Amino acid sequence: MSTAIAAVLRPAPFPSSNVLRRDPAAQAFMVLRIAFTVAPILFGLDKFTEVMISDWPKYLAPEFNDIIPGNAQDAMYVVGVVEVVAGLVVAVAPRFGGLLVAGWLAGIIVSLLLVGGYADIALRDLGLLLGALSLARLASAYPGRAPDFGQIR
């Protein structure tokens, strides 16, 4: 495995409490890491429980539904599993997880625009995509070694 790929997949430690108290970059990293761990997991679980949204299949573009085996509800179960896994990946390896979530959000944006009538949600998801990319960049501030956010000025 190349050094670049290994750096992306290497688990990233959490900054120490001292660093978190004094370093805004470490604070931003932790806010994004927590948000992009918790949100995908909650949305993924909701595909099965339908507590927050009771009709997830309406957000799936017919173009995607036509190429995915099964019906739209089955596709939402697969989406739910992928989202939970993506949240767990962010928790462990945010450099890769941030890129994974950004790519996933790009697919969601395309689906929402194809369905039509959800441009507002697509725009919100674009903001989330930018946040996920920011998480990946913050997590890769020190490739090849564990990030020491105390060094960022």
C-alpha atoms as one frame of an Amber mdcrd trajectory, in Angstrom:
protein
   0.000   0.000   0.000   1.384   3.391  -0.930   2.312   5.916   1.732  -0.423
   8.332   0.612  -3.145   5.684   0.828  -1.834   4.472   4.180  -1.936   8.041
   5.530  -5.551   8.456   4.427  -6.664   5.172   5.984  -4.639   5.446   9.207
  -6.832   5.951  12.262  -6.563   9.502  13.586  -6.279  10.058  17.339  -8.379
  12.579  19.159  -6.549  15.795  20.144  -5.728  16.048  23.849  -7.960  18.127
  26.096  -5.195  20.733  26.494  -4.941  21.151  22.737  -8.729  21.302  22.407
  -8.949  24.092  24.975  -6.463  26.365  23.220  -6.459  25.523  19.504  -9.350
  26.684  17.266  -8.262  24.321  14.453  -8.447  21.329  16.805 -11.852  22.513
  18.003 -13.129  22.820  14.422 -11.738  19.359  13.643 -13.567  17.830  16.613
 -16.856  19.592  15.861 -16.751  18.312  12.281 -15.607  14.833  13.314 -18.430
  14.478  15.823 -21.039  15.915  13.454 -20.026  13.683  10.544 -19.943  10.645
  12.809 -23.303  11.198  14.488 -25.393  12.582  11.596 -24.788   9.778   9.074
 -25.365   7.143  11.750 -28.659   8.746  12.831 -29.879   9.228   9.269 -28.800
   5.689   8.388 -30.685   4.213  11.344 -33.727   6.305  10.442 -33.953   4.477
   7.101 -35.051   1.488   9.204 -37.002   3.177  12.017 -38.553   6.104  10.110
 -38.694   8.271  13.231 -37.471  11.505  11.604 -38.784  10.954   8.066 -41.502
   8.444   7.242 -41.092   8.283   3.442 -37.411   8.042   2.514 -38.030   6.454
  -0.923 -39.518   9.699  -2.254 -35.982  11.183  -2.242 -34.621   8.477  -4.563
 -34.474   9.549  -8.203 -36.283   7.173 -10.600 -33.084   7.037 -12.651 -31.280
   5.499  -9.664 -34.228   3.303  -8.718 -34.258   1.831 -12.237 -30.659   0.609
 -11.972 -30.760  -0.573  -8.334 -32.095  -4.095  -7.747 -35.323  -4.294  -5.754
 -37.658  -1.439  -4.987 -36.992   2.043  -3.589 -37.551   0.917   0.009 -34.956
  -1.832  -0.411 -32.568   0.773  -1.803 -33.158   2.949   1.276 -32.175   0.039
   3.523 -28.903  -0.271   1.607 -28.455   3.505   1.877 -29.034   3.246   5.634
 -26.320   0.624   6.033 -23.871   2.681   3.938 -24.589   5.791   6.017 -24.003
   3.989   9.316 -20.736   2.567   7.993 -19.698   6.020   6.701 -20.294   7.538
  10.152 -18.196   4.831  11.794 -15.401   5.356   9.244 -15.384   9.090  10.051
 -15.016   8.267  13.746 -11.968   6.083  13.130 -10.316   7.499   9.993 -11.635
  11.029   9.361  -9.208  11.703   6.512 -10.863   8.946   4.470 -14.275   9.234
   6.128 -14.583  12.920   5.236 -13.978  12.092   1.579 -16.373   9.135   1.766
 -19.155  11.286   3.226 -18.470  14.064   0.691 -18.803  11.586  -2.172 -21.962
  10.141  -0.674 -23.440  13.629  -0.305 -22.607  14.362  -3.962 -24.691  11.336
  -4.933 -27.542  12.505  -2.722 -27.402  15.961  -4.317 -27.617  14.449  -7.807
 -30.566  12.292  -6.758 -32.405  15.250  -5.195 -31.908  17.381  -8.306 -33.112
  14.545 -10.564 -36.237  14.020  -8.439 -36.988  17.743  -8.614 -38.558  19.956
  -5.992 -35.751  19.450  -3.490 -33.238  22.105  -4.572 -33.309  23.585  -1.058
 -32.260  20.268   0.465 -29.649  19.808  -2.274 -28.197  23.222  -1.409 -28.073
  22.299   2.271 -26.335  19.055   1.359 -23.803  21.021  -0.691 -22.927  22.904
   2.500 -22.576  19.575   4.316 -20.372  18.287   1.482 -18.073  21.287   1.928
 -17.966  20.603   5.674 -17.021  16.960   5.031 -14.224  18.077   2.688 -13.049
  20.521   5.373 -12.953  17.660   7.881 -10.810  15.579   5.518  -8.421  18.510
   4.993  -8.120  19.245   8.720  -7.523  15.554   9.427  -4.761  15.430   6.821
  -2.921  18.461   8.167  -0.006  16.217   9.124   0.203  13.298   6.669   2.406
  10.404   7.679   2.061  10.957  11.440  -0.640  11.562  13.998  -1.940  15.124
  13.858  -0.546  17.431  16.526  -3.022  20.263  16.408  -0.984  22.188  18.950
   1.444  23.021  16.136  -1.162  24.743  13.922  -0.946  28.513  14.044
